[in-house]
């Protein structure tokens, strides 16, 4: 549940640049998205579960900021089955994974990069996936899990003990996929 300082500094720098360029409407939109993220972060004093729809709202505010920063270099696709929206997930589960996808994958792409997020409800389980079209697992620790992924795995273990699965793996087409399966709990 940590907010990456680089994200905050980059966002504030992007807002400053937009203001200097006379693009105040875009700067105000970025501030609005940042406001939602900061309020949500500050209101979460203990780890808790939230409905997936609420987690997606946080992620979408984050992605809206990154969309302004990366403009035409970032394409986003979100696919969520309606039945999955009421499932409970740890708060700030997806945002750090999406942040990793952008920071370690898309930020280093010269051309357009793609970040895909999906959620699917399958009986007793909720399946979550985040994919990027970036450079793969280079830059992560040797076991394939960087700090953000390790923290995510520890949080999943806190909530679900041994009843979850998390896997980060390179894709044949380039990029990385992080797949998480947790027990489905309805809000």
Order of alpha helices (4+ residues) and beta strands (2+ residues): alpha-alpha-beta-alpha-beta-beta-alpha-beta-beta-alpha-beta-beta
